[in-house]
Amino acid sequence: MSESDVTRRGIRGERPGREASPGALRGGGGARQDGARRRGRGRRGEDLMVPRAEFDSYYGRPVIKAPAWQARDIAGYFFLGGLAGAGSVFAAGAQLTGRRTMATGLKVSSLVSVSLSAAALVHDLGRPERFANMLRVFKPTSPMSVGSWLLGGYGPAAGAAALSAVTGRLPRTGATATAAAATLGPAVAAYTGVLAADTAVPAWHDAHRELPYLFTASATAAASGMALVLAPTAQNGPARCAAALAAGAEQALTRAMERRLGMVAETYRTGRAGTLMRCAGALTAAGAATSVLFGGRSRSAAALGGLALLAGSACTRFGVFAAGMASAEDPRYTVGPQRARLGSARHETGHPSGAEGPTRHDTPKEEGQP
């Protein structure tokens, strides 16, 4: 064999065998590619050219943009709106059962709370006319639009009920307004949870099943605490029972939410959010225990338990807000759950891409097709 018989494609006149790899003629590069194929080989015959890459965002920057909300305004808006809505329900019940002092106090507190809540929302929006612009359309699929109309209807009803109770005038109008506020109250207390869950923030969106109920339980605890602060001991029996039920429901919902969130639950246990959520649990439990054990005999004990319930509800709202912001700032909490869901889909379908259907390696080859 002479040197002229050796070409760039091998020995002239001979074809490489079926097991030959291009790397044999290129210094072993093909062997490295074959090794990469074997390491990255998917299921059902699909070959990956390179191993699966581990996620890392650009310079650790967030994948999603966190909401431009201020904690004092929006978390305060969540808390005050829940207190107002649940307080109107308590006020209607107190009026029906003849607890006039409790009913009047809760009507006034609901009016003050919803006014401060609207002020916090307008302050976060920047200009008052932006809130009015949200009332120009009604979009049932938008929690913000529905919430704006809820506030627009609930606020005047709560105001009329409070004015009638304080002045003693127009009792029929006051009773109608009290019923209207009590009807809209549960939606006012819960819709902020739906609003938060409708965002792309992982700690809120992934908790969409529990968050509205958690906000409702927290609002019930706050309203019962306000009733314990305002009402005499002879009238606070229902408020003490509601405090115990709300405290138990809030703790159960928080635990269920954290179990289902997986790795995203870290945002509720660490940092500022973790501190606030632990304080919320301790204050709510202490307030409920104090009101149940001593609130029926001691006016000061009832007021102390009520204040603890109010503080615990506020800590819950601020803790949820802080957890959401922490999850939006860390890209792990955005990509990690997405990859977990994709892996679950792959496991259920038995397909590497998580979707049904053949790959290019699964389709049969026609006669003569390479």
C-alpha positions as CSV (number, residue, x, y, z in Angstrom):
1,M,0.0,0.0,0.0
2,S,1.4,3.4,-1.0
3,E,0.7,6.7,0.6
4,S,-1.4,7.6,-2.4
5,D,-3.9,4.8,-1.4
6,V,-4.8,6.6,1.8
7,T,-7.2,9.5,1.4
8,R,-9.1,11.7,3.8
9,R,-12.0,9.3,3.8
10,G,-9.9,6.2,4.5
11,I,-8.3,3.6,2.2
12,R,-9.2,4.0,-1.4
13,G,-11.6,1.3,-2.6
14,E,-12.7,0.1,0.8
15,R,-15.9,1.1,2.8
16,P,-15.9,1.4,6.6
17,G,-17.8,-1.3,8.5
18,R,-21.2,-0.7,10.1
19,E,-19.5,-0.3,13.5
20,A,-17.0,2.3,12.4
21,S,-17.5,5.7,13.9
22,P,-16.4,9.0,12.4
23,G,-14.3,9.7,15.5
24,A,-11.9,6.9,14.5
25,L,-10.7,9.1,11.7
26,R,-10.8,12.3,13.7
27,G,-8.7,11.6,16.8
28,G,-11.4,10.1,19.0
29,G,-13.9,13.0,18.9
30,G,-16.6,10.6,17.8
31,A,-16.0,8.4,20.7
32,R,-16.6,11.4,23.0
33,Q,-19.8,12.1,21.2
34,D,-20.9,8.5,21.5
35,G,-20.2,8.6,25.2
36,A,-22.3,11.8,25.5
37,R,-25.1,10.0,23.6
38,R,-25.0,7.1,26.0
39,R,-24.9,9.4,29.1
40,G,-27.8,11.5,27.8
41,R,-29.9,8.6,26.3
42,G,-33.6,9.1,26.9
43,R,-36.3,6.6,27.3
44,R,-38.0,4.7,24.4
45,G,-35.0,5.0,22.1
46,E,-34.6,8.8,22.0
47,D,-31.0,9.8,22.0
48,L,-29.9,13.1,23.4
49,M,-26.8,14.6,21.9
50,V,-25.6,16.1,25.2
51,P,-26.4,15.4,28.9
52,R,-29.2,17.3,30.5
53,A,-28.1,20.7,31.7
54,E,-28.6,21.9,35.2
55,F,-30.6,25.2,35.5
56,D,-28.8,28.4,36.4
57,S,-30.2,31.8,35.6
58,Y,-28.2,34.7,34.3
59,Y,-26.1,35.9,37.2
60,G,-28.7,34.5,39.6
61,R,-31.2,37.1,38.5
62,P,-35.0,36.4,39.0
63,V,-36.8,34.6,36.2
64,I,-40.1,36.5,36.8
65,K,-40.6,40.1,37.7
66,A,-41.9,40.5,41.3
67,P,-45.0,42.6,41.7
68,A,-44.3,46.3,42.3
69,W,-46.3,46.2,45.5
70,Q,-45.4,47.8,48.8
71,A,-45.8,45.6,51.9
72,R,-47.4,48.3,54.0
73,D,-50.0,49.1,51.3
74,I,-50.9,45.7,49.9
75,A,-50.5,43.5,52.9
76,G,-52.3,46.1,54.9
77,Y,-55.0,46.1,52.2
78,F,-55.3,42.4,52.5
79,F,-55.6,42.5,56.3
80,L,-58.0,45.5,56.6
81,G,-60.3,44.2,53.8
82,G,-60.6,40.8,55.5
83,L,-61.4,42.4,58.8
84,A,-64.1,44.6,57.3
85,G,-65.7,41.8,55.3
86,A,-65.8,39.3,58.2
87,G,-66.8,42.0,60.6
88,S,-69.9,42.8,58.6
89,V,-71.0,39.1,58.9
90,F,-70.4,39.2,62.6
91,A,-72.4,42.5,62.9
92,A,-75.4,41.0,61.1
93,G,-75.4,38.0,63.4
94,A,-75.0,40.2,66.5
95,Q,-78.0,42.3,65.3
96,L,-80.2,39.3,64.7
97,T,-79.4,37.9,68.2
98,G,-80.0,41.2,70.0
99,R,-76.3,42.0,70.8
100,R,-76.6,45.7,70.0
101,T,-73.3,46.9,71.4
102,M,-71.4,44.3,69.5
103,A,-73.3,45.0,66.3
104,T,-72.8,48.7,66.5
105,G,-69.1,48.4,67.3
106,L,-68.5,45.9,64.4
107,K,-70.3,48.1,61.9
108,V,-68.2,51.1,62.8
109,S,-65.0,49.0,62.7
110,S,-65.9,47.6,59.3
111,L,-66.5,51.0,57.9
112,V,-63.2,52.3,59.3
113,S,-61.4,49.1,58.0
114,V,-62.7,49.2,54.5
115,S,-62.0,53.0,54.3
116,L,-58.4,52.4,55.3
117,S,-58.2,49.4,53.0
118,A,-59.3,51.5,50.0
119,A,-56.9,54.3,51.0
120,A,-54.0,51.8,51.1
121,L,-55.0,50.5,47.6
122,V,-55.2,53.9,46.1
123,H,-51.9,54.9,47.7
124,D,-50.3,51.9,46.0
125,L,-51.9,52.7,42.7
126,G,-50.4,56.1,42.8
127,R,-53.4,58.1,41.6
128,P,-57.0,58.0,42.8
129,E,-58.4,58.0,39.3
130,R,-56.8,54.6,38.6
131,F,-59.3,53.0,41.0
132,A,-62.2,54.8,39.3
133,N,-60.8,53.6,35.9
134,M,-61.1,49.9,37.1
135,L,-64.8,50.4,37.5
136,R,-65.3,51.4,33.8
137,V,-65.4,47.7,32.8
138,F,-66.5,44.5,34.5
139,K,-64.4,41.4,33.7
140,P,-65.6,38.3,35.6
141,T,-62.3,36.4,34.8
142,S,-60.2,39.1,36.5
143,P,-59.9,39.0,40.3
144,M,-58.9,42.7,40.3
145,S,-61.9,43.8,38.3
146,V,-64.3,41.7,40.5
147,G,-62.6,42.9,43.6
148,S,-62.9,46.6,42.6
149,W,-66.6,46.1,42.0
150,L,-67.0,44.3,45.3
151,L,-65.3,47.2,47.2
152,G,-67.5,49.6,45.2
153,G,-70.7,47.9,46.4
154,Y,-69.6,46.9,49.8
155,G,-68.2,50.3,50.9
156,P,-71.5,52.2,50.7
157,A,-73.4,49.4,52.3
158,A,-71.0,49.3,55.2
159,G,-71.2,53.0,55.5
160,A,-75.0,53.2,55.6
161,A,-75.2,50.4,58.1
162,A,-72.7,52.1,60.4
163,L,-74.4,55.5,60.2
164,S,-77.8,54.1,60.9
165,A,-76.5,52.2,63.9
166,V,-74.7,55.2,65.4
167,T,-77.5,57.8,64.8
168,G,-80.5,55.5,65.3
169,R,-82.1,56.9,62.2
170,L,-83.6,55.1,59.2
171,P,-83.6,51.7,60.9
172,R,-85.1,49.9,57.8
173,T,-82.4,51.3,55.6
174,G,-79.8,50.4,58.1
175,A,-81.1,46.8,58.3
176,T,-81.1,46.5,54.5
177,A,-77.5,47.9,54.4
178,T,-76.4,45.5,57.1
179,A,-77.8,42.6,55.1
180,A,-76.1,43.8,51.9
181,A,-72.8,44.2,53.7
182,A,-73.0,40.8,55.3
183,T,-73.8,39.2,51.9
184,L,-70.8,40.8,50.2
185,G,-68.5,40.4,53.3
186,P,-67.3,36.9,52.7
187,A,-66.3,37.7,49.1
188,V,-64.5,40.8,50.3
189,A,-62.6,38.7,52.9
190,A,-61.6,36.0,50.4
191,Y,-61.1,37.6,47.1
192,T,-57.6,39.0,48.0
193,G,-56.4,35.4,48.3
194,V,-57.7,34.7,44.8
195,L,-56.1,38.0,43.6
196,A,-52.7,36.9,44.9
197,A,-53.0,33.4,43.6
198,D,-53.8,34.7,40.1
199,T,-50.3,36.1,39.8
200,A,-47.1,34.2,38.6
201,V,-45.5,34.4,42.0
202,P,-44.7,30.8,43.0
203,A,-45.6,31.0,46.7
204,W,-49.0,32.5,45.9
205,H,-49.9,30.8,42.6
206,D,-48.9,27.3,43.7
207,A,-51.1,27.8,46.9
208,H,-54.2,28.7,44.9
209,R,-56.2,25.9,46.5
210,E,-55.6,27.0,50.1
211,L,-54.9,30.7,50.0
212,P,-58.5,32.0,49.7
213,Y,-59.6,29.7,52.5
214,L,-56.6,30.8,54.6
215,F,-57.4,34.4,54.1
216,T,-61.0,33.7,55.1
217,A,-60.0,31.9,58.3
218,S,-57.6,34.7,59.1
219,A,-60.3,37.3,58.5
220,T,-62.6,35.4,60.8
221,A,-60.0,35.4,63.5
222,A,-59.5,39.1,63.1
223,A,-63.3,39.9,63.3
224,S,-63.8,37.7,66.3
225,G,-60.8,39.5,67.9
226,M,-62.4,42.9,67.2
227,A,-65.7,41.6,68.7
228,L,-63.9,40.5,71.8
229,V,-62.3,44.0,72.2
230,L,-65.5,45.9,71.6
231,A,-68.3,43.8,73.2
232,P,-69.0,43.2,76.9
233,T,-68.4,39.7,78.3
234,A,-72.1,39.0,78.3
235,Q,-72.3,39.2,74.5
236,N,-69.0,37.7,73.4
237,G,-69.9,34.0,73.5
238,P,-70.3,33.5,69.7
239,A,-67.1,35.5,69.1
240,R,-65.1,33.2,71.5
241,C,-66.4,30.1,69.6
242,A,-65.6,31.7,66.3
243,A,-62.1,32.5,67.5
244,A,-61.4,28.9,68.4
245,L,-62.7,27.6,65.1
246,A,-60.8,30.2,63.0
247,A,-57.6,29.5,64.8
248,G,-57.8,25.8,64.2
249,A,-58.7,26.3,60.6
250,E,-55.9,28.7,60.0
251,Q,-53.3,26.3,61.4
252,A,-54.7,23.4,59.5
253,L,-54.7,25.3,56.2
254,T,-51.2,26.6,56.7
255,R,-49.9,23.1,57.3
256,A,-51.7,21.7,54.3
257,M,-50.5,24.5,52.1
258,E,-46.9,24.0,53.2
259,R,-47.1,20.2,52.6
260,R,-48.4,20.7,49.0
261,L,-46.0,23.4,48.1
262,G,-42.9,21.2,48.3
263,M,-39.7,23.2,48.0
264,V,-41.6,26.5,47.6
265,A,-42.8,26.1,51.2
266,E,-39.3,27.1,52.3
267,T,-40.3,30.7,51.6
268,Y,-42.9,30.4,54.4
269,R,-40.5,28.9,56.9
270,T,-37.4,31.0,56.4
271,G,-36.4,34.7,56.5
272,R,-38.9,37.5,57.3
273,A,-41.8,35.4,56.1
274,G,-40.9,32.6,58.4
275,T,-40.7,34.9,61.4
276,L,-44.0,36.5,60.6
277,M,-45.8,33.1,60.1
278,R,-44.4,31.7,63.4
279,C,-45.6,34.9,65.2
280,A,-49.0,34.5,63.5
281,G,-49.4,31.0,64.7
282,A,-48.3,31.8,68.3
283,L,-50.5,34.9,68.5
284,T,-53.6,33.3,67.0
285,A,-53.3,30.2,69.3
286,A,-52.7,32.3,72.4
287,G,-55.5,34.7,71.6
288,A,-58.0,31.9,71.0
289,A,-57.0,30.1,74.1
290,T,-57.2,33.2,76.3
291,S,-60.6,34.2,74.9
292,V,-62.0,30.7,75.3
293,L,-60.7,30.1,78.8
294,F,-61.0,33.5,80.4
295,G,-62.8,35.8,78.0
296,G,-66.2,34.9,79.3
297,R,-65.4,36.0,82.9
298,S,-62.9,38.8,82.5
299,R,-63.3,41.8,80.3
300,S,-59.6,42.5,80.2
301,A,-58.8,38.9,79.3
302,A,-61.3,39.1,76.4
303,A,-59.7,42.3,75.2
304,L,-56.2,40.9,75.5
305,G,-57.2,37.7,73.6
306,G,-58.9,39.9,70.9
307,L,-55.8,42.0,70.4
308,A,-53.7,38.9,70.0
309,L,-56.1,37.6,67.4
310,L,-55.9,40.8,65.5
311,A,-52.1,40.9,65.6
312,G,-51.9,37.2,64.5
313,S,-54.2,37.9,61.5
314,A,-52.0,40.9,60.5
315,C,-48.9,38.7,60.8
316,T,-50.5,36.1,58.6
317,R,-51.2,38.6,55.8
318,F,-47.7,40.2,56.0
319,G,-46.1,36.8,56.2
320,V,-47.9,35.5,53.1
321,F,-46.9,38.7,51.3
322,A,-43.2,38.4,52.3
323,A,-43.1,34.7,51.2
324,G,-44.5,35.7,47.8
325,M,-41.8,38.3,47.3
326,A,-39.1,36.0,48.4
327,S,-40.2,33.3,46.0
328,A,-40.3,35.8,43.1
329,E,-36.8,37.0,43.7
330,D,-35.2,33.5,43.8
331,P,-35.2,31.7,40.4
332,R,-35.1,28.3,42.1
333,Y,-38.7,28.6,43.2
334,T,-39.8,29.3,39.7
335,V,-38.0,26.6,37.7
336,G,-37.9,23.9,40.4
337,P,-41.6,23.2,40.6
338,Q,-41.9,23.4,36.8
339,R,-39.3,20.7,36.3
340,A,-41.0,18.6,39.0
341,R,-44.3,18.8,37.2
342,L,-42.6,18.0,33.9
343,G,-40.9,15.0,35.5
344,S,-44.3,13.8,36.9
345,A,-45.8,14.1,33.4
346,R,-43.0,12.1,32.0
347,H,-43.5,9.4,34.6
348,E,-47.3,9.2,34.0
349,T,-47.1,9.2,30.2
350,G,-43.9,7.1,29.9
351,H,-42.7,9.6,27.3
352,P,-39.5,11.7,27.7
353,S,-41.1,14.9,26.7
354,G,-44.1,14.4,29.0
355,A,-46.5,14.3,26.0
356,E,-48.0,11.4,24.2
357,G,-47.0,10.5,20.7
358,P,-44.0,8.9,18.9
359,T,-40.6,10.5,18.5
360,R,-38.6,10.5,15.3
361,H,-36.9,7.2,16.5
362,D,-40.3,5.6,17.2
363,T,-41.7,6.0,13.7
364,P,-41.2,2.9,11.4
365,K,-38.8,3.4,8.5
366,E,-40.0,2.8,5.0
367,E,-38.1,0.5,2.6
368,G,-34.9,2.2,1.5
369,Q,-35.2,5.0,4.0
370,P,-31.8,5.8,5.6
